Amino acid sequence: MQGSANLNVMIKAAQKAARGLVKDFREVENLQVTSKSAGDFVSRADIRAEDVIREALMEARPNYGWLGEESEGVAGKDPTRRWIVDPLDGTTNYLHGLPHWAVSIALEHKGEIVAGVIYDPAKDEMFVAEKGQGAWMNNQRLRVSDRSRMIETIFATGIPFAGKPDLPETLQDLARLMPQVAGVRRWGAAALDLAYVAAGRYDGFWERRLMPWDKAAGVLIVREAGGLVEAVAPGGDALATGGVIAANADVFNAFSRIIRSN
């Protein structure tokens, strides 16, 4: 894919941050004997990665705004453009030495995501998209799956932890959905869940409470791969509201009816 100058800046920033994260990931495996020391180490790695991304993006586009998971948002001199960044999506996986986490970077223009990058360093998979230009993974064009029978589909979700209030709703979702499908996966990285929908590995994804940086890049990548993405609440904005539903067009209606029937 021949991307724009902005997309190339995003790809380079993700790769630069990933190099430090991969190095730190090897250290995490040696810190598992005490969860506190490992947790503190990962927090520092997360912040360092965001600093690297922010420096690279703001050096290239100093007038753009900024919204990142680990730092306060900044309004840019150009009020129409903003970077939305999750430097380490899948932090718990990272903390436990599980090689399933990603760097996520999106560019918003006038309230709409126009470019997105999700990079999985452990597998060296770079998912990218620009509005109107399709979605790609390592220069291979992406398309959502074409499965149309619910009993053949696999979906992904995030299951709330540590007493989060939406656990009962998610358990109800699972109780209604699982008897009708081939499987549900919970891999712990929303950005990669959305990327996998775009790649046709999952047929759909839902989660009830996400932050903009969790999903901004993924929403665009799914749409550019031919999928549908909506807020869980009908009529809501998929980026602004917490909950999101994504799937291929053939199963989206049946899938969304199940999730929205709470």
Summary of the structure (lengths in Angstrom):
residues: 262
radius of gyration: 17.7
end to end distance: 41.3
largest distance: 51.6
contacts: 933
relative contact order: 0.13
helix: 40%
strand: 24%
